[in-house]
Amino acid sequence: MFETLTKAPGDKILALMGEYAADTRSTKIDLGVGVYKDEKGVTPVMSSVRKAEERILSNETTKTYLGIAGNKGYGTAVLDLVLAPEFDRSRVRIAQTPGGTGSLWVLMQLISRARPGASFYVSDPTWANHIPMAKNAGFDLQTYPYFDAETRGVKFDAMLATLDGLKAGDVVLLHGCCHNPTGANLTPAQWDKVAESLARTGALPFIDLAYLGFGDGIEADAYGTRKVLASVPEAVLAFSGSKNFGLYKERVGAAIFVARNNDEAEVTNSQLLNIIRGAYSQPPDHGAEIIRTILTDADLRKEWEEELGVMRNRMIALRKKLAEAIRERSNGSDFDFVADHRGMFSLLGLTNEAVEHLKAENGVYMTGDSRINVAGIPEDRVGDLAKAILDTVR
Ligand SMILES: Cc1ncc(COP(=O)(O)O)c(C=O)c1O
């Protein structure tokens, strides 16, 4: 049987983590891995999460099955968090999934049932995992222009021109906020134009919302999602609780879709539940129950929002520090974009040789496309990092 298989490509980020671990230099800096780190370099369990877990442990009375759509209270709480309060919920359904990746997977299967082989547009570039996932779902993978290598901002006119040329039945994957890998994001005015374009063409928006609250705050980060959902008849939305609740290994996400009306939502939901039943039957509860507990308790919610704010503000402060440190040393504004980007990542726009050089000479690790995790910048080494980057690009 298995002799027919050939080796699948390994995961590049995991390989980079291995190289970093094997590097014996005490001055090494890890900007590669895609998890939040605090000032001590650790990915902490949030205090609100810890408290919710303690409650769950003492109050839980059964381990019986949850049902295909998972934890219902979690579903309601996530919709309350993500949707505008006035949004018509009769058109919406939600299923808890194992992580944001699980939600991307089930939603791709759902679209594939409706439109096998649909043209599926992702930003150039996009999160690396979107590409094999969309291909595995049988879509005709296409890209739309996104990152401007010169300005390190969004090539908005080119992006919009591509979106304007789409047709009903095409699918467009949009990062709801905190674009991964670039860190370059749409302004509210640009989201308005994207929403208008989607409404005009009938292309289906597929929003990946993996970093809500990591950019400028929960409300600001939800702007694009809410604007698009308010403008179009149908949409899908993949939510992840991995980053904003620090629940990475608990695998908690949600697949959400909006249909034209309640009847179509019922039919579509029957397909979604059928896909889940045939894949993993039901999601695990723990992470979802943590999020439900936090979002439905005023004190825990307040504490979580404060903790999320600390993470967000730390990343914004590190961005400013790095941009300033480079400006001071270079007398130039070439890296000011780092301070304008939002979320956990920035794409520096370096060549692969430069990335390799930074690793070999300075022990600075980032992914091959020159994406850095700003949360990985050691606060006391910002100057060293700025110098290493400048020495490499000069
Ligand atoms: C853009 C994007 N989407 C989705 C995910 C999925 O996250 P998870 O499956 O860990 O919830 C990630 C995680 O890195 C991401 O960066």
The ligand as an SDF file (V2000), in Angstrom:
LIG
                    3D

 16 16  0  0  0  0  0  0  0  0999 V2000
   -4.3180   33.8750    8.3310 C   0  0  0  0  0  0  0  0  0  0  0  0
   -4.5570   32.7130    9.2260 C   0  0  0  0  0  0  0  0  0  0  0  0
   -5.7050   32.0360    9.1130 N   0  0  0  0  0  0  0  0  0  0  0  0
   -5.9890   30.9960    9.8850 C   0  0  0  0  0  0  0  0  0  0  0  0
   -5.0940   30.5440   10.8310 C   0  0  0  0  0  0  0  0  0  0  0  0
   -5.4940   29.3270   11.6070 C   0  0  0  0  0  0  0  0  0  0  0  0
   -5.2690   29.3070   12.9330 O   0  0  0  0  0  0  0  0  0  0  0  0
   -5.6510   28.0880   13.8520 P   0  0  0  0  0  0  0  0  0  0  0  0
   -6.0180   26.9190   13.0190 O   0  0  0  0  0  0  0  0  0  0  0  0
   -4.4290   27.8130   14.6520 O   0  0  0  0  0  0  0  0  0  0  0  0
   -6.7940   28.5650   14.6690 O   0  0  0  0  0  0  0  0  0  0  0  0
   -3.8660   31.2000   10.9810 C   0  0  0  0  0  0  0  0  0  0  0  0
   -2.8660   30.7300   11.9310 C   0  0  0  0  0  0  0  0  0  0  0  0
   -1.6960   30.9900   11.8740 O   0  0  0  0  0  0  0  0  0  0  0  0
   -3.5980   32.3230   10.1620 C   0  0  0  0  0  0  0  0  0  0  0  0
   -2.4620   33.0050   10.2650 O   0  0  0  0  0  0  0  0  0  0  0  0
  1  2  1  0
  2  3  1  0
  2 15  2  0
  3  4  2  0
  4  5  1  0
  5  6  1  0
  5 12  2  0
  6  7  1  0
  7  8  1  0
  8  9  2  0
  8 10  1  0
  8 11  1  0
 12 13  1  0
 12 15  1  0
 13 14  2  0
 15 16  1  0
M  END
$$$$
